[in-house]
Amino acid sequence: MESYIISTIKQFEYYKSLGDKTINQLSFTELKKEFLEDSNSISIIIKHMSGNMLSRWTHFLTEDGEKKWRKRDEEFIDSFSTKEELIFAWEAGWSCLFNAITSLNIADLEQIIYIRNQGHSVTEAINRQMMHYAYHVGQLVFLGKLIKGKQWQSLSISKGKSAEYNNTKFSKNKARRHFTEDL
């Protein structure tokens, strides 16, 4: 189970890096772009993710993950006035998450914690949040690609480059390693 904690940290780092690379490619105006009325901009998604992370991961093992101080509906109102403010919120959420995850030990994984009074093992709660954040990071990346168009810098294997990528991978000896180690 120790490998689960290590893998979890690496997965969260990977999703954060995709978000970081998306944010870095966009101007503040682009981060606030909504394609349709009442759709979520990247800015709004980041505000929601940060609010969720702060609520879920603050006192993760001892308090319900839906904090009374959270104002979820306000997360969907874009109130960032600068890109730096947006990045600060993004980093605060991730910092809270990583502080909670890195403090876990194997014995913690079967402990029951609650989100809106619904019991989860710590492992289940981690998986739930990882999938939630992967879902939203995918939205960030997709919106970033739409906004940048041909100027988008790919975050994965570029179109037409699969054979080259595979040749590089298969030129290495077989070994156990996390896929993010080669990124």
Phi and psi in degrees as GROMACS dihedral restraints (atoms count N, CA, C in turn):
[ dihedral_restraints ]
;  ai    aj    ak    al  type     phi  dphi    fc
    3     4     5     6     1   -61.2    20    10
    4     5     6     7     1   -35.2    20    10
    6     7     8     9     1   -65.4    20    10
    7     8     9    10     1   -28.7    20    10
    9    10    11    12     1   -64.0    20    10
   10    11    12    13     1   -45.7    20    10
   12    13    14    15     1   -63.3    20    10
   13    14    15    16     1   -45.2    20    10
   15    16    17    18     1   -61.9    20    10
   16    17    18    19     1   -46.0    20    10
   18    19    20    21     1   -63.2    20    10
   19    20    21    22     1   -40.3    20    10
   21    22    23    24     1   -60.0    20    10
   22    23    24    25     1   -46.4    20    10
   24    25    26    27     1   -59.4    20    10
   25    26    27    28     1   -45.3    20    10
   27    28    29    30     1   -64.8    20    10
   28    29    30    31     1   -38.0    20    10
   30    31    32    33     1   -65.3    20    10
   31    32    33    34     1   -45.6    20    10
   33    34    35    36     1   -62.4    20    10
   34    35    36    37     1   -40.8    20    10
   36    37    38    39     1   -60.2    20    10
   37    38    39    40     1   -39.4    20    10
   39    40    41    42     1   -62.7    20    10
   40    41    42    43     1   -48.9    20    10
   42    43    44    45     1   -64.5    20    10
   43    44    45    46     1   -38.8    20    10
   45    46    47    48     1   -60.9    20    10
   46    47    48    49     1   -42.8    20    10
   48    49    50    51     1   -62.9    20    10
   49    50    51    52     1   -36.4    20    10
   51    52    53    54     1   -63.7    20    10
   52    53    54    55     1   -42.7    20    10
   54    55    56    57     1   -64.5    20    10
   55    56    57    58     1   -43.9    20    10
   57    58    59    60     1   -57.5    20    10
   58    59    60    61     1   -46.8    20    10
   60    61    62    63     1   -67.3    20    10
   61    62    63    64     1   -30.8    20    10
   63    64    65    66     1   -70.6    20    10
   64    65    66    67     1   -50.0    20    10
   66    67    68    69     1   -56.8    20    10
   67    68    69    70     1   -42.3    20    10
   69    70    71    72     1   -64.4    20    10
   70    71    72    73     1   -25.7    20    10
   72    73    74    75     1   -82.9    20    10
   73    74    75    76     1    -9.8    20    10
   75    76    77    78     1  -116.7    20    10
   76    77    78    79     1   146.5    20    10
   78    79    80    81     1   -78.1    20    10
   79    80    81    82     1   167.9    20    10
   81    82    83    84     1   -61.1    20    10
   82    83    84    85     1   -40.8    20    10
   84    85    86    87     1   -61.1    20    10
   85    86    87    88     1   -42.7    20    10
   87    88    89    90     1   -66.1    20    10
   88    89    90    91     1   -37.8    20    10
   90    91    92    93     1   -63.6    20    10
   91    92    93    94     1   -26.1    20    10
   93    94    95    96     1   -94.1    20    10
   94    95    96    97     1    -1.2    20    10
   96    97    98    99     1   -67.8    20    10
   97    98    99   100     1   127.8    20    10
   99   100   101   102     1  -111.0    20    10
  100   101   102   103     1   129.6    20    10
  102   103   104   105     1   -78.0    20    10
  103   104   105   106     1   -31.5    20    10
  105   106   107   108     1  -134.5    20    10
  106   107   108   109     1   155.2    20    10
  108   109   110   111     1   -58.6    20    10
  109   110   111   112     1   134.4    20    10
  111   112   113   114     1    67.7    20    10
  112   113   114   115     1    14.4    20    10
  114   115   116   117     1   -88.8    20    10
  115   116   117   118     1   164.8    20    10
  117   118   119   120     1   -94.0    20    10
  118   119   120   121     1   127.6    20    10
  120   121   122   123     1   -78.4    20    10
  121   122   123   124     1   169.5    20    10
  123   124   125   126     1   -59.0    20    10
  124   125   126   127     1   -40.0    20    10
  126   127   128   129     1   -57.2    20    10
  127   128   129   130     1   -46.0    20    10
  129   130   131   132     1   -66.7    20    10
  130   131   132   133     1   -42.0    20    10
  132   133   134   135     1   -61.6    20    10
  133   134   135   136     1   -41.1    20    10
  135   136   137   138     1   -63.9    20    10
  136   137   138   139     1   -42.7    20    10
  138   139   140   141     1   -61.0    20    10
  139   140   141   142     1   -42.8    20    10
  141   142   143   144     1   -64.7    20    10
  142   143   144   145     1   -46.7    20    10
  144   145   146   147     1   -60.9    20    10
  145   146   147   148     1   -43.8    20    10
  147   148   149   150     1   -61.8    20    10
  148   149   150   151     1   -46.4    20    10
  150   151   152   153     1   -60.2    20    10
  151   152   153   154     1   -42.6    20    10
  153   154   155   156     1   -63.7    20    10
  154   155   156   157     1   -46.3    20    10
  156   157   158   159     1   -62.4    20    10
  157   158   159   160     1   -45.9    20    10
  159   160   161   162     1   -61.5    20    10
  160   161   162   163     1   -39.4    20    10
  162   163   164   165     1   -70.0    20    10
  163   164   165   166     1   -47.7    20    10
  165   166   167   168     1   -69.6    20    10
  166   167   168   169     1   -39.1    20    10
  168   169   170   171     1   -99.4    20    10
  169   170   171   172     1   -11.3    20    10
  171   172   173   174     1   -72.6    20    10
  172   173   174   175     1   124.3    20    10
  174   175   176   177     1    50.1    20    10
  175   176   177   178     1    47.2    20    10
  177   178   179   180     1   -50.5    20    10
  178   179   180   181     1   -44.0    20    10
  180   181   182   183     1   -86.3    20    10
  181   182   183   184     1   -12.1    20    10
  183   184   185   186     1  -121.7    20    10
  184   185   186   187     1   -12.9    20    10
  186   187   188   189     1  -130.6    20    10
  187   188   189   190     1   153.7    20    10
  189   190   191   192     1   -56.2    20    10
  190   191   192   193     1   140.2    20    10
  192   193   194   195     1   -70.3    20    10
  193   194   195   196     1   -14.8    20    10
  195   196   197   198     1  -102.5    20    10
  196   197   198   199     1    94.7    20    10
  198   199   200   201     1   -72.4    20    10
  199   200   201   202     1   148.1    20    10
  201   202   203   204     1   -64.9    20    10
  202   203   204   205     1   -27.2    20    10
  204   205   206   207     1   -81.7    20    10
  205   206   207   208     1    -9.9    20    10
  207   208   209   210     1   -71.2    20    10
  208   209   210   211     1   138.2    20    10
  210   211   212   213     1  -119.0    20    10
  211   212   213   214     1    76.8    20    10
  213   214   215   216     1   -56.3    20    10
  214   215   216   217     1   -44.4    20    10
  216   217   218   219     1   -60.0    20    10
  217   218   219   220     1   -33.1    20    10
  219   220   221   222     1   -71.0    20    10
  220   221   222   223     1   -18.3    20    10
  222   223   224   225     1   -65.7    20    10
  223   224   225   226     1   -18.7    20    10
  225   226   227   228     1  -100.1    20    10
  226   227   228   229     1    17.3    20    10
  228   229   230   231     1  -114.9    20    10
  229   230   231   232     1   117.9    20    10
  231   232   233   234     1   -72.8    20    10
  232   233   234   235     1   112.4    20    10
  234   235   236   237     1  -123.5    20    10
  235   236   237   238     1     5.1    20    10
  237   238   239   240     1   -68.6    20    10
  238   239   240   241     1   135.2    20    10
  240   241   242   243     1  -104.4    20    10
  241   242   243   244     1   -12.1    20    10
  243   244   245   246     1  -146.1    20    10
  244   245   246   247     1   160.1    20    10
  246   247   248   249     1   -64.8    20    10
  247   248   249   250     1   -35.3    20    10
  249   250   251   252     1   -63.2    20    10
  250   251   252   253     1   -39.0    20    10
  252   253   254   255     1   -65.0    20    10
  253   254   255   256     1   -42.2    20    10
  255   256   257   258     1   -61.3    20    10
  256   257   258   259     1   -47.4    20    10
  258   259   260   261     1   -64.0    20    10
  259   260   261   262     1   -37.5    20    10
  261   262   263   264     1   -59.6    20    10
  262   263   264   265     1   -45.3    20    10
  264   265   266   267     1   -64.0    20    10
  265   266   267   268     1   -44.1    20    10
  267   268   269   270     1   -56.7    20    10
  268   269   270   271     1   -49.6    20    10
  270   271   272   273     1   -67.1    20    10
  271   272   273   274     1   -37.0    20    10
  273   274   275   276     1   -62.5    20    10
  274   275   276   277     1   -42.7    20    10
  276   277   278   279     1   -62.4    20    10
  277   278   279   280     1   -48.8    20    10
  279   280   281   282     1   -65.5    20    10
  280   281   282   283     1   -38.0    20    10
  282   283   284   285     1   -61.4    20    10
  283   284   285   286     1   -43.4    20    10
  285   286   287   288     1   -60.2    20    10
  286   287   288   289     1   -46.2    20    10
  288   289   290   291     1   -59.5    20    10
  289   290   291   292     1   -52.3    20    10
  291   292   293   294     1   -65.7    20    10
  292   293   294   295     1   -34.5    20    10
  294   295   296   297     1   -62.1    20    10
  295   296   297   298     1   -41.3    20    10
  297   298   299   300     1   -69.0    20    10
  298   299   300   301     1   -47.2    20    10
  300   301   302   303     1   -66.5    20    10
  301   302   303   304     1   -43.5    20    10
  303   304   305   306     1   -70.8    20    10
  304   305   306   307     1   -16.0    20    10
  306   307   308   309     1   -87.5    20    10
  307   308   309   310     1    -6.9    20    10
  309   310   311   312     1   -74.3    20    10
  310   311   312   313     1   152.1    20    10
  312   313   314   315     1  -127.3    20    10
  313   314   315   316     1   172.9    20    10
  315   316   317   318     1   -56.9    20    10
  316   317   318   319     1   -39.9    20    10
  318   319   320   321     1   -63.0    20    10
  319   320   321   322     1   -26.7    20    10
  321   322   323   324     1   -70.6    20    10
  322   323   324   325     1   -24.2    20    10
  324   325   326   327     1   -63.6    20    10
  325   326   327   328     1   -27.7    20    10
  327   328   329   330     1   -96.4    20    10
  328   329   330   331     1    -3.0    20    10
  330   331   332   333     1   -61.3    20    10
  331   332   333   334     1   148.1    20    10
  333   334   335   336     1   -95.8    20    10
  334   335   336   337     1   128.6    20    10
  336   337   338   339     1  -123.2    20    10
  337   338   339   340     1   168.1    20    10
  339   340   341   342     1  -124.7    20    10
  340   341   342   343     1   143.2    20    10
  342   343   344   345     1  -129.3    20    10
  343   344   345   346     1   112.8    20    10
  345   346   347   348     1    53.9    20    10
  346   347   348   349     1    43.4    20    10
  348   349   350   351     1    68.4    20    10
  349   350   351   352     1     7.7    20    10
  351   352   353   354     1   -96.0    20    10
  352   353   354   355     1   120.2    20    10
  354   355   356   357     1   -73.3    20    10
  355   356   357   358     1   139.2    20    10
  357   358   359   360     1  -138.7    20    10
  358   359   360   361     1   144.5    20    10
  360   361   362   363     1   -67.4    20    10
  361   362   363   364     1   158.9    20    10
  363   364   365   366     1   -57.5    20    10
  364   365   366   367     1   -39.8    20    10
  366   367   368   369     1   -60.2    20    10
  367   368   369   370     1   -45.0    20    10
  369   370   371   372     1   -62.9    20    10
  370   371   372   373     1   -41.5    20    10
  372   373   374   375     1   -65.1    20    10
  373   374   375   376     1   -41.0    20    10
  375   376   377   378     1   -62.1    20    10
  376   377   378   379     1   -47.7    20    10
  378   379   380   381     1   -60.9    20    10
  379   380   381   382     1   -42.1    20    10
  381   382   383   384     1   -58.4    20    10
  382   383   384   385     1   -47.6    20    10
  384   385   386   387     1   -70.3    20    10
  385   386   387   388     1   -38.2    20    10
  387   388   389   390     1   -60.4    20    10
  388   389   390   391     1   -42.9    20    10
  390   391   392   393     1   -68.6    20    10
  391   392   393   394     1   -37.1    20    10
  393   394   395   396     1   -61.0    20    10
  394   395   396   397     1   -46.1    20    10
  396   397   398   399     1   -71.3    20    10
  397   398   399   400     1   -35.8    20    10
  399   400   401   402     1   -62.2    20    10
  400   401   402   403     1   -40.8    20    10
  402   403   404   405     1   -57.9    20    10
  403   404   405   406     1   -49.0    20    10
  405   406   407   408     1   -73.2    20    10
  406   407   408   409     1   -36.3    20    10
  408   409   410   411     1   -63.9    20    10
  409   410   411   412     1   -38.3    20    10
  411   412   413   414     1   -58.2    20    10
  412   413   414   415     1   -39.8    20    10
  414   415   416   417     1   -63.4    20    10
  415   416   417   418     1   -43.5    20    10
  417   418   419   420     1   -57.9    20    10
  418   419   420   421     1   -48.5    20    10
  420   421   422   423     1   -63.3    20    10
  421   422   423   424     1   -45.8    20    10
  423   424   425   426     1   -61.3    20    10
  424   425   426   427     1   -46.2    20    10
  426   427   428   429     1   -63.3    20    10
  427   428   429   430     1   -39.9    20    10
  429   430   431   432     1   -59.5    20    10
  430   431   432   433     1   -42.5    20    10
  432   433   434   435     1   -64.1    20    10
  433   434   435   436     1   -40.8    20    10
  435   436   437   438     1   -63.6    20    10
  436   437   438   439     1   -42.5    20    10
  438   439   440   441     1   -68.0    20    10
  439   440   441   442     1   -45.0    20    10
  441   442   443   444     1   -82.9    20    10
  442   443   444   445     1   -24.0    20    10
  444   445   446   447     1    57.8    20    10
  445   446   447   448     1  -129.1    20    10
  447   448   449   450     1   -67.6    20    10
  448   449   450   451     1   -16.3    20    10
  450   451   452   453     1   -84.4    20    10
  451   452   453   454     1    -3.5    20    10
  453   454   455   456     1   -64.9    20    10
  454   455   456   457     1   133.0    20    10
  456   457   458   459     1   -97.3    20    10
  457   458   459   460     1   115.3    20    10
  459   460   461   462     1   -57.0    20    10
  460   461   462   463     1   142.9    20    10
  462   463   464   465     1  -103.4    20    10
  463   464   465   466     1     0.3    20    10
  465   466   467   468     1  -138.7    20    10
  466   467   468   469     1  -152.5    20    10
  468   469   470   471     1   -72.5    20    10
  469   470   471   472     1   119.4    20    10
  471   472   473   474     1   -66.7    20    10
  472   473   474   475     1   152.0    20    10
  474   475   476   477     1   -55.2    20    10
  475   476   477   478     1   136.1    20    10
  477   478   479   480     1    80.3    20    10
  478   479   480   481     1     3.2    20    10
  480   481   482   483     1  -113.9    20    10
  481   482   483   484     1    10.9    20    10
  483   484   485   486     1   -62.5    20    10
  484   485   486   487     1   -43.9    20    10
  486   487   488   489     1   -63.2    20    10
  487   488   489   490     1   -43.8    20    10
  489   490   491   492     1   -61.0    20    10
  490   491   492   493     1   -44.7    20    10
  492   493   494   495     1   -61.8    20    10
  493   494   495   496     1   -47.6    20    10
  495   496   497   498     1   -63.2    20    10
  496   497   498   499     1   -39.5    20    10
  498   499   500   501     1   -59.4    20    10
  499   500   501   502     1   -41.5    20    10
  501   502   503   504     1   -63.6    20    10
  502   503   504   505     1   -45.4    20    10
  504   505   506   507     1   -64.2    20    10
  505   506   507   508     1   -45.4    20    10
  507   508   509   510     1   -76.7    20    10
  508   509   510   511     1    -9.4    20    10
  510   511   512   513     1   -79.4    20    10
  511   512   513   514     1   -10.9    20    10
  513   514   515   516     1   -94.0    20    10
  514   515   516   517     1   152.7    20    10
  516   517   518   519     1   -67.3    20    10
  517   518   519   520     1   150.7    20    10
  519   520   521   522     1   -64.6    20    10
  520   521   522   523     1   135.6    20    10
  522   523   524   525     1  -162.6    20    10
  523   524   525   526     1   154.0    20    10
  525   526   527   528     1   -82.7    20    10
  526   527   528   529     1   121.8    20    10
  528   529   530   531     1  -159.0    20    10
  529   530   531   532     1   156.6    20    10
  531   532   533   534     1   -79.6    20    10
  532   533   534   535     1   140.7    20    10
  534   535   536   537     1   -58.8    20    10
  535   536   537   538     1   -24.6    20    10
  537   538   539   540     1   -74.7    20    10
  538   539   540   541     1   -14.9    20    10
  540   541   542   543     1   -66.3    20    10
  541   542   543   544     1   -21.9    20    10
  543   544   545   546     1  -100.1    20    10
  544   545   546   547     1     6.2    20    10
